[in-house]
C-alpha cells in the first residue's frame, strides 16, 4: 500500500485504460490480520491487469501473488441500495 501511495499519479494514470472512474481500497485488521477490500466503478470491462505491460501494474500483480491467498474464497458483497446525487448524473 505504501508503494501505491508513493506513486499516486502513476497509479491514477493506470485507471484510464482500465475504464475505471474511481477505485478505493479499504483495510480492516481483524485477529491481527490485515484484510483489503477494493471498490471500483468502471464504465466498461477492463483488460486483464496480469497482462498489462505497465510497471505499476506489474508491482501490483507481484504484491497480489505475494500477499493474497487465492485458496481462501473472496467475499462477495451484495448491493442493497445506491444513492446518487442527482446533480452528478447525466440527464
N, C-alpha and C positions, 0 to 999 in steps of 0.2 A: 504494500500500500504506500510505503514511503517513496518508492520509485515512481508510482503513478502521480503522487502529489508533487514530486520534484520535477516532473516532466508534463505538467498540466497542459501547456499549449500544444505540445506534440500529441498528447493523448486526445485532446479535443479535435485535432485535425483528423484522427483516425475515424471519427464518428461520421464524417461526410460520406465516404464510400460505403459505409455500413448502413446508411439511411437512418441513422439514429439522431433524433432531435434532442433527447435528454437521456442520460444514464446516471443512476445514483447507486452507490454501494453503501450498504449499511452493515455495521458489525454488531455482534452480540457475544458477550463472554458468558458462558454457562458451564458450570462444573469445571472451571479452569481451562476451558477450550474456547477458542475464538471461532465464531461462525460468521460467514459473509453472505449477504443477500444482495442480489442485483435487481434493479428495477430499471427498465429502459422503455422508451417509446420510439417506435420505428415507423417510417412512412412506407416502407417496402421491405421485402425479405432481404437479408444481408448475406454477402458471401461468407463462406466458412472461414472463421478467423484463423484456424490452424493452417490454412493455405496462403495466408497473407504474407507478402514479402516485406512488409513494414517492420522496421526494427522494434518499434514499440510493441506491436502485436506479438513479435517473437518472444520478447521478455514476458509479456502477459501469458502466453501459452506455456512457457517454461515454468512460470510460477504456478499455473494451473496444474500441470503434471506433477510438480513437486509437492503441492500443498492440498490438493483436492482428492479425496478418497472416492474414486468413481464406483467402488463397490457398495458405498452407502447410498441408498435411494435419495434422490433430491426431494426437497419439499415442494409440493405443488400447491400454490395458493389459488383460491377461487375468488374471483372478483365478485363482491357483494353489491357494490354500488360505485358510482363515479360522479363526481361533482366537477363541473367545468364552468369557469367564469364565462358568462355569455358574451362579454366584451372581447374575449380571446378567440372565439370560434368564428369561422367564416360563414357568411350567410348565403 
